[in-house]
Amino acid sequence: MSTTPLPGIGVQYDLTTREHRHLSVIAHRDGSRTVNLYRADDPDACGQSLHLTAPEVTSLIDALMPAHHSPNLLHTTDLGLVAERIELSGHSYWNGRVLGETRTRTETGVSIVAVLRRSEARPSPAPDFRLAGGDTLIVIGTREGVDAAAAILGRE
């Protein structure tokens, strides 16, 4: 399976089945999913597309693998908080700038609780932490706040 970040949208997961069928799932930032099944005679042509709401996704996940959680959506509580991974592109405006310059917490109320860089994790990064393209930021906040943080951090 391969993953492709879709800035401002979510993440696309592509896989080829044992029967050589191409399937993709787009995990949208709002929790919904689009499942695409490509034609057997032309693996680049989408034969069928199905959009699932967040509750439908939860039901499908429970049916397929009860303990599974999306790699992008880390945790959701009944309090309305989510934790997500936001990746900085190699061409990010924030590449080489310090975390405090993003004003993410001030503008969105979202907390950046860790930065993943290569095989290292930096928990609780300080405002003077220097960001780099390819960093993955772990953020926690409301759905709206995380979406706004993704827009800020997705700036190129």
N, C-alpha and C positions, 0 to 999 in steps of 0.2 A: 504494500500500500504506500502511496506517496501522498504528501500533504502540500498544499499551496496556500499561503496566506492571501486573503482577499481583503486588502485594506478598506476599512469602513463597512465591510459586508460580513466577514467571518473567515472561515477556513474551508477549503475544498479538499475532500479526501477522495482519491482515485484508487480503484483496485481492478485487477483482472481476475475473474473467477477461474476455478479449475477447468471450466468448460470454455475458457477463453472469451468470456463476455466482459465487456467494459462497463463498470458501474461507478458512479460518483455520487457523493453526498456533500452538499453544501451546508455547513453548520452556520446559520445566520446568527448575528450578535443578539437578536431578540429571543433566541432559544428555539426558533422554528428550524426546520430542515427541508431541503429540496433533494429528493432522490431522483437521479437520472439513470436510465438504463439505455445503453447505446445499441444500435442495430448490429446484429451478428454479421451481416454482409458488408457493413461499413462502420467500423468501430469509432469513427469520428462523428457519425450522425446520431443524434439523440432520437431514440425510438419512442420513449415514454418518459414523462416527467411527473413527479408527484410531490406536492408541497404539503408538509405536515406541520400542524401547529405545535407549540411547545408541549401541551398536554398529550397530544397524539404521539409525539416523540417519546415522552416518558413511558407511555403504555407500550410502545413498540420496543423500547430498551428493556423494559421489564419482561416482555415476552421472549426476547432474544438472549439476554444475559442479565439476570436480575441485579448483579452487583456492579454493572458497568457504569462508568461515568465518562462523558466526553473529555478528551485531553484538553480541550480549550476551556470548557466550563468546569472549574474546579469544585465549586460548592455553592449551593443555594440554600438559604435558610428561610424559615417561615417569616422572618423579620424583613425580608425583601432585600437582603444583601447577597451579592455574588462576588466570587473571586475568579479572575480570568488572567490569562496570559496575553500580553500585547507585545508583539515583536517589532523592534525598530528596524527599518530597512537599511540597507547599506548606503542609501542616498538620503537618509533622514536629516532633516534640518537640525536635529538635536545631536547628531554625531559630533563628538568632541566637546559638547557643551555640558555644563553641570546640571544636575537634576533640578535644583532650585529654580533655574531659569524657566523651566516648563510651567511653573505655577499651577501644576496639576491639582494639588490638594486645595489650593486657594480658589481656583476656578470651578472645580467639579465636586469637591468634598471627598474625592477618592484618595485612598492611601496606597502608596507604592510600598509594599511590604518586603519585596526582594527583587534582586536583579540576577538573572542567570546569564552567565557569559562563558561560552565554551563548556567546560566541564566543572565550572565553579559556580557557587551560589553566594551572593552577597546579601544577607538578611538585613533588614532595616537600614537601607542606604541613607546616608546623611545628604542634606541639600548640596554639599560640595562634591558629591560623587560624580565623576565624569562619565557620561554615557558614550557608547560606541555603537555603530551600526552592527546589527546582528544580536544585540542584547535583547533578552526577553524579560519584560517587566511583569511582575506578579502584582496585580492591583485588586483592591477590595473596596466595594462601595455599592450604591444603589445601581440598578440596571441603567437608569438615565445617566448617572455619574460616570459609570464605566464606559458607556457609549461616547460621552463627551470627552473623556480622557483618551479614548482611542482616536478620536478626531484630532485632538491636540498632538498626541504622540505620533500620529500618522503623517504629520506635516513633512513635506520633502522640500 
